[in-house]
Structures are given as C-alpha cells and as structure tokens.
Amino acid sequence: MRSYKDIHNILLDRIKGGEWEPGALVPSEADLAREFGCTRVTVNRAMQALADSGLIERRRKAGTRVVQRMTRNAVFEIQLVRHEIEQRGGTYKYLLISRSEEKPPQKVRAEMGLSGDNALLHVISLHFADGAPYQLEDRWISLDTVTQARREPFDAISPNEWLLREIPYTNAEHVFRASRAEPMDAEFLNLGEGEPVFVIERTTWLSDAAVTHVRLVHPADSFRLVTRDQHGTAL
C-alpha cells in the first residue's frame, strides 16, 4: 500500500507537470483513495501537506483547488507588469529579445539553491509602456521543475505571465535595490551606461524545487512601488 509521502509526491508531480493547472479542481479524497488503493485518511494526510505548503486550497463543500495566483505577494503586492501598465491607462507591448538553454552563472545558481551544472532556460524580454521601454526582464527557469517551459517559445507571452498561469509557487524571495545601468540595461532601456535604475530580483520555489530567478530592471524615473496597509494604524 502506498504511504502518504508516496501519494504526496505523485500529486506534487501532477501540479508541477501542469496536469493540474492553477485554479483546477482536484479529485475528491474518495476518488483518490480508490485510485491509489488506500484509505481516505492516507490521502487526507497527503493533501494536508500540500495545503500546508500553499499549493492547494481546501474549502468545505467547495472542494479542493490548485492555488491560482495572479499577483506576487510578500508584505506588498507586485502586479503583472502588463496589468500595472494597463490599469494606469497605458498601452502595453511585449518583446522577446532572446531565448536559449544555457548554464547559468554561479550567482544565479546560488540564488536558486542549485547544485550540479544543468542548463536552465534563459529568457530576456522587454516590456513597453506607451511605446517607451519600461522593464527589462532577465529570467532563468529551471527545466527540472518547469519541464513544459521547454516547449514554450515566449514570443507572444512574457515568462512572468506564463509562469503565473502554468505553475504555482510556495515560497518567494525579493530583493529591491537602486543601481546603475549595466551595458545590457542601458542598451535596451535607452539609457546611458551608469544611469540610475531600480532593480527587483525575485527567486521562487515550489516546495524545495527552484522554479525561477529573475532580474527586473526599470528606469529610475519611471518606476514606482505602491503598498497598501489594510489593517492597523499609520505611524
């Protein structure tokens, strides 16, 4: 008979592989118990582990669904760049600059907690607001965790939007910093080398598996970060 850990790993693979997409309704405990030939208690334990990791949401009478996140949440909320531009009344445009499978630099490997020298998918793209460069997206995607990314050309949809649609995440780390434009930043953002930019670096994981690491670069004079405190008092 399968253990709850065996069932947990099988269900996790279904989420990681896209068989159960974000927002999808998960089969009932009774159906899964019949599939795996085990008790509902064993299935419940496996499902609860997924819920504790933030991968599924369980609601009485409404069933269980894979978590669907259209925004990145930490202490603040970061929207999809397309939504951010369009909600301000701007015209959004996306451009793929390059897409390749290659070995990442050591810094990226360390940020993602990777060992070995497997190639990752490296996608560089540019987001425009009203025709002007708004954000340079320099992203690395783990093909071990997100195997379906190998088939996606990213010529019509940004990696950020595609990842949010295709695969959930359980943990995210954000780094915000002011910096000076590196040569690639300056080239694609129409800046002079060394001009001020605002950089967001984000790494996400699905349980213990690294999903992606991205460096988002904005011209300093066009970027703003807004947070809202819905509870408590202003200090």
C-alpha positions in Angstrom: 0.0 0.0 0.0 1.3 3.5 -0.8 2.3 5.8 2.0 1.1 9.3 2.3 4.5 10.5 1.2 4.2 8.5 -2.0 0.8 10.0 -2.7 2.1 13.5 -1.8 4.9 13.2 -4.3 2.6 11.9 -7.1 0.2 14.7 -6.5 3.0 17.3 -6.4 4.3 16.0 -9.7 0.8 16.5 -11.2 0.9 20.1 -10.1 4.5 20.7 -11.2 3.9 19.0 -14.6 0.8 21.0 -15.4 -1.6 18.1 -15.3 -3.5 20.0 -12.6 -3.2 23.7 -13.6 -3.6 26.7 -11.2 -7.3 27.0 -10.4 -8.1 23.4 -11.4 -10.4 21.4 -9.2 -8.6 18.4 -7.5 -10.3 15.0 -7.4 -12.0 14.2 -4.1 -10.3 12.2 -1.3 -12.7 9.3 -2.0 -11.7 9.3 -5.7 -8.0 9.5 -4.9 -8.3 6.7 -2.3 -9.8 4.5 -4.9 -7.1 5.4 -7.4 -4.3 4.6 -5.1 -5.9 1.7 -3.3 -5.5 3.3 0.2 -7.6 4.8 2.9 -9.0 8.3 2.8 -7.0 9.1 6.0 -3.8 8.5 4.0 -5.0 10.7 1.2 -6.1 13.4 3.6 -2.6 13.5 5.1 -1.0 13.9 1.7 -3.5 16.6 0.7 -3.0 18.5 4.0 0.8 18.5 3.4 0.1 20.2 0.0 -2.3 22.6 1.6 0.3 23.5 4.3 2.8 24.2 1.5 0.4 26.7 -0.1 -0.1 24.6 -3.2 -3.8 23.8 -2.8 -6.8 25.4 -1.1 -9.3 23.3 0.6 -12.8 24.6 1.2 -15.7 22.7 2.8 -18.4 22.0 0.2 -16.5 23.9 -2.5 -13.8 21.2 -3.0 -10.1 21.5 -3.3 -8.3 23.6 -6.0 -4.8 24.2 -7.0 -3.8 27.7 -5.8 -4.1 30.3 -8.5 -2.1 33.5 -8.0 -2.3 36.4 -10.4 -0.1 38.6 -8.2 3.1 38.1 -6.3 2.6 38.6 -2.6 5.1 39.2 0.1 4.5 42.1 2.5 3.4 44.0 -0.5 1.7 43.2 -3.8 3.5 43.2 -7.2 1.2 43.0 -10.2 1.9 41.6 -13.6 3.7 44.4 -15.4 1.0 44.2 -18.2 -1.8 44.8 -15.6 0.2 47.6 -13.9 0.6 49.5 -17.2 -2.9 48.9 -18.4 -4.5 49.9 -15.1 -2.8 53.2 -15.4 -4.4 53.7 -18.8 -1.2 53.0 -20.7 -0.6 50.9 -23.8 1.3 47.7 -23.1 3.7 45.9 -25.5 5.9 42.9 -25.0 9.1 42.0 -27.0 11.1 38.8 -26.8 14.8 39.5 -27.1 16.4 36.1 -26.7 15.6 32.6 -25.5 18.2 29.9 -25.0 19.2 26.9 -22.9 22.5 27.5 -21.1 24.4 27.1 -17.9 23.7 29.9 -15.5 26.4 32.0 -13.8 27.3 31.0 -10.2 25.3 33.9 -8.7 22.1 32.7 -10.3 22.8 29.1 -9.3 23.4 30.2 -5.7 20.3 32.3 -5.6 18.2 29.3 -6.7 20.0 26.8 -4.4 21.0 24.6 -7.3 23.8 22.1 -7.4 25.4 20.5 -10.5 25.7 22.2 -13.8 22.4 21.5 -15.6 21.3 24.0 -18.2 18.4 26.4 -17.4 16.1 28.2 -19.8 17.3 31.8 -20.1 14.8 34.3 -21.5 15.4 38.0 -21.9 12.5 40.2 -22.8 11.4 43.8 -22.7 8.1 45.4 -21.6 6.9 48.8 -23.0 4.5 51.4 -21.7 3.1 53.8 -24.3 6.0 52.8 -26.7 8.8 53.5 -24.2 10.9 50.8 -22.6 9.5 50.2 -19.1 11.0 47.0 -17.7 13.9 44.6 -18.8 13.2 41.1 -17.7 16.2 38.8 -17.4 14.9 35.4 -16.3 16.2 31.9 -15.6 13.8 29.0 -15.4 14.5 25.5 -14.0 13.7 22.9 -16.7 13.8 20.2 -14.0 10.9 21.9 -12.1 9.1 23.5 -15.1 9.6 20.9 -17.8 6.8 22.4 -20.0 8.8 25.6 -20.4 11.0 23.9 -22.9 8.1 23.8 -25.4 7.0 27.5 -24.9 8.6 30.0 -27.3 7.7 33.1 -25.2 7.3 35.1 -28.4 3.7 36.2 -27.6 3.5 36.0 -23.8 6.0 37.1 -21.1 7.7 34.4 -18.9 6.2 36.2 -15.8 2.6 35.9 -17.1 3.1 32.4 -18.4 4.6 31.1 -15.2 1.8 32.5 -13.1 -0.7 30.8 -15.4 1.1 27.4 -15.6 2.7 26.6 -12.3 2.1 27.7 -8.7 4.9 28.6 -6.2 5.1 28.1 -2.5 8.0 30.5 -1.5 9.4 33.7 -2.9 12.3 35.9 -2.0 12.5 39.5 -3.2 15.5 41.9 -3.2 15.0 45.6 -4.1 17.8 47.9 -4.8 18.8 51.1 -6.6 21.7 50.5 -9.0 23.4 51.9 -12.1 22.6 50.6 -15.6 24.8 47.8 -16.8 25.6 47.7 -20.5 22.7 45.5 -21.4 20.3 47.6 -19.3 21.4 50.7 -21.0 21.1 49.2 -24.5 17.5 48.0 -24.1 16.2 50.7 -21.8 17.6 53.6 -23.9 19.8 54.8 -21.0 23.3 55.9 -20.7 25.6 53.4 -19.2 25.7 54.1 -15.4 22.4 56.0 -15.3 20.3 55.1 -12.2 17.9 52.2 -12.4 15.6 50.4 -9.9 16.2 46.6 -9.8 13.9 43.9 -8.4 15.4 40.4 -8.1 13.0 37.6 -7.3 13.5 33.8 -6.8 10.6 31.4 -6.4 10.4 27.8 -5.3 7.8 25.0 -5.5 8.3 23.2 -2.1 12.0 22.6 -2.2 12.4 22.8 -6.0 13.6 26.1 -7.6 11.3 27.5 -10.2 12.8 30.7 -11.5 15.2 33.6 -10.8 14.5 36.9 -12.5 16.2 40.3 -12.6 13.7 43.1 -13.4 15.3 46.5 -14.3 13.4 49.7 -14.6 14.5 53.3 -15.5 14.6 55.0 -12.1 12.4 57.9 -13.2 9.5 55.7 -14.5 9.2 53.2 -11.7 7.1 53.4 -8.5 6.3 50.9 -5.8 2.9 51.2 -4.0 1.9 49.3 -0.9 -1.3 49.4 1.0 -1.8 48.6 4.7 -5.4 47.5 5.1 -5.3 47.0 8.8 -3.7 48.7 11.7 -2.8 52.4 12.1 -0.4 54.7 10.4 2.7 55.6 12.3 
